[in-house]
Amino acid sequence: MLVDSHCHLNYKGLAEQQAEVLARARSRGVTAMLNIATRESEWDDVLAAAEANDDVWASVGIHPHDADQHPDVDTAKLVERAAHPRVIGIGETGLDYYYDKSDRARQQDSFRRHIHASQATGLPVIVHTRDAEADTLALLGEAMAQAAFPGVIHCFTASDDFARKALDLGLYISISGIVTFKNAAALQATAKWLPRDRLLIETDSPFLAPVPHRGKTGEPAFVADTLVFLAELRGEDAAVLAADTSTNFYNLFNKAAP
């Protein structure tokens, strides 16, 4: 049993062959996939894929890159769309100061709206953070002090210190195919000690295809390769780690039926 906790089935490279992509994932033991929205224009398509496939779930959210283009996506709109039975998460959202494609204040405002939607619905917030550790932790901590909410740091590439502080806030951490890259020594060191009951695995496909698929379009089937690498890195049995990360997914995204 494997779960891809973060993929973009409606992105170019996967959308054109979605049925085949899903079949390949299933053939490698993937039993659930969370299809992530990053813009409001994607919400209907992301939901349609989840409605058409029992093993596909959906999120609703605005990526920090697109915060400038979505000033009208407020907490109420997120909460309304999150009522759909196939929507199990809020996001992805967060802060990206590496590309700075949206104004930082706008990113922060959008992030707060998503957190408030998580607090209102009980659905996990799916957090993207890049070169913004201090502000990400500050916003999460401030909101958590007001009302606790579930969440995950997706595609984790931050510092060891950030990981510990995110765990202290009660968040989960999701590892992508980046962990298999030769230049990912720092991430590998963190991935070794992350507590097994707070660990998820994802592809972020069509991006970040893991070794041995580097250079190819990523797809959910490749979560199996990341799982094998991560199990070897941690000195754990791959089947046990697959089961545990799947259990973690359903513990966090508890609106999904296992």
N, C-alpha and C positions, 0 to 999 in steps of 0.2 A: 504494500500500500504506500503510495507516494502522493504528495500534494504539491502542486506548483502554486505558491501563495501570492504570486504577482506576475501577471503576463498581460500583454496587449494584443489580444487576438484580432482586433479590428484595425491594427496598424498595417501599413503597406509591407508586403513580404509574407504576411500570414493571412490577411483577409481574403486574398485572391484564391487561396487553397485551404480555407478554414476546415472543411470536412476532412481533408487528408491530414492536416496538422493534428486535429483531434484524434484521428485514428492512430497516428504514429505515437501520440502520447499514451493512449490507452494500451497499445501493444507493449509499452515499456513499464506498465504498472501504475501509471498516473491515474488516480481515481477522482481527483478534484482539481479544478483550476479556478483561480480568482482573476477575472477579466477586469482590468483597471481602466477607469476613465480619467482623462487629463484635461478635457475641455467640455463645455456644455453641449457642443455640437456632436459629441461622441456618445452622449448618454443613451439615446435611443438604440443605436447600433450595439452598444455594449450590453444593454438589457436584452435586446433581441437574441443575441447569442446565448445568453443565460436562459432565456425562456425556451429556446429550442433544444437545449442539452441539459439533462439532469445533473451532469458532472461539472457544469460551468456555472459560476456565480459572478456577481457584478458588484462594482463600487460606483459611487458618484462623487465627483470632485473636480477641482481645478488645480492643475500643476502650477507651481510658483512661476514657471516661465510664462504662463498665460494669465497671471493675475491682473495685469494692466487691461487686458481685453475683456475682463469679466467683473466689472464693478457692481453689476446688478445681481450677481450670484451671492445671495446672503444666506444666513443660517436658516431662515424659513424655507427658502427654495430647496436647500439641501435636505432638510428634514422632510419636506413634502415628497421628494423623489425617493428618499431612503425608505419610505413606507412600502415600497414595492417588495413583494415577498422574495424576490431573487437578489435584492440588494443587501449585502451583508457588511459593507464597510464604507467609510467616509474618506475620500481622497482618490488619487494621491494629492497631498498638499504639503506645505512646508516652506523651506527657505533655500534658495540657491544663489549664493553670492559669487560663485565661480563664473557663471555666464552673465549674471545680472541682466537677464532679458526683460525683467519687469522691475519697476521701482521698488526699492527695498521696503519702504513704508507700505506700499500696496501689497507686497508679498506677506508682510506681517499681519496686515488687516485681514487678508484672505485666510491665512493660517488660523487666526483667532476665530473666524466664522466657522471654519471646519471643526475646530475643537469644540465650539459651542454646540454644533450639530451632533457631535459625538456624545457630549454630555446630555443632550436632550433625548437622544435615541438609544443610548447604550451601545451603539455600534462602534467598533474600533476605528480610530483615526490612523490612516496610513501615511507615514511621515517620510518625506524626501528631505535630506539635508546635505548640502555640499558647501564647504568653506563657510559655514555659518553655525558652528557648534555652540558658541556662547549664546547667541540669540535664540537658537532652537531650544536649548535647555531652559533659558529664562522664560520663554513663552509657555513651554510645557509645564514648568514648575509653578508659575503664577496661576495657570488655569487649574492645575491639579490641587493646589491649595484651596481653591474655591469649591471644586466638585470633582471627585475622582472620575476618571474615564479610562477605557482600555485603549491600547494602541500598539503599533509596531514601527520600528525604524526599518524601513525597507532598503534593500540593496546596501547593506551596511559597509561603509568604507571609512568611517570616522576613527577617532583616536580610541585607545584603550580606556582612557579616562572618561570619554564621552559614553562608551559602552557601560561602564560601571554606574555612571550617574543615570543613564536611561533605565537600567535595570532597577536602580533604587526607586525610580518613579513608578515602577510596576510594569514597564513596557517590555514587549518582546523584541527580539532582534532577528532579522531575516538576512540570510547569507545567499549571495548570488554566485554565478559562475566566475566572477572576478577572483574568488578565492583560489581558483585553479591556475591563475596566471603566474608566470615566473617572477614578476616584479611585485607580487602581493605579499611579501614577507611579513609586513606589519599586520595586515589583515589576517593572515594565517595564524600568527601568534595569538591574536585576540580570539579567533574562532576555536582555538584549542581549548580555551578555558570557559567559554560561554556555557552557562548552566543548561543542561539538556532539556529542562522543562520550560525554558523560555526561548527556544531556538526554532526558527522556521527556515525553509529553503525555498528559493524562487529562481526563476530564469530572467525576469524582466524582458522576456522576448518581445520583439525580435532583436533585441540588443544583447550584447555581452555573452555570446555563445562560449561555453566553457571548453577547455581542452578536453577531448581532442577535436573539437569542432570549430576552433578559432578561425575567424574569417568568413564563416558561414552565417546565414540568417538564423538567429536563435529561435528556438521553439520549445514548447512545454516538455516534449520528450526528453530534452537535454537535462532536465532536473535530475534524472537518474545518474548522469555522469557527475554532476556536482555532489550528489549524495554519496557516491562511492569515494570520491576524493576526500570529502569532509570526514567520512567515517574512518578512512585510513589516517588522515591527519590527526584525528582525535583518539585513535587506537580503539575504536568501537566497532561492533558488528554492524554492517550496513543495514541488514534487515531490521535490527532493533532500532537503529537511528531513524530509519524510514518510518517505522511505526510510531516512534515517539514524536517526531516532528509533525506527523499527520494528526496525532492526538492533540498536540499543541495548537495546531491550526483550528481544530474544532472547539478547543477550550477558549481560544481567543475570539474566533468568528462563530460564536455559538448560535447565531441565527441560522447557520447552514446545517442541514440535516446530514449526519455522517452516513 
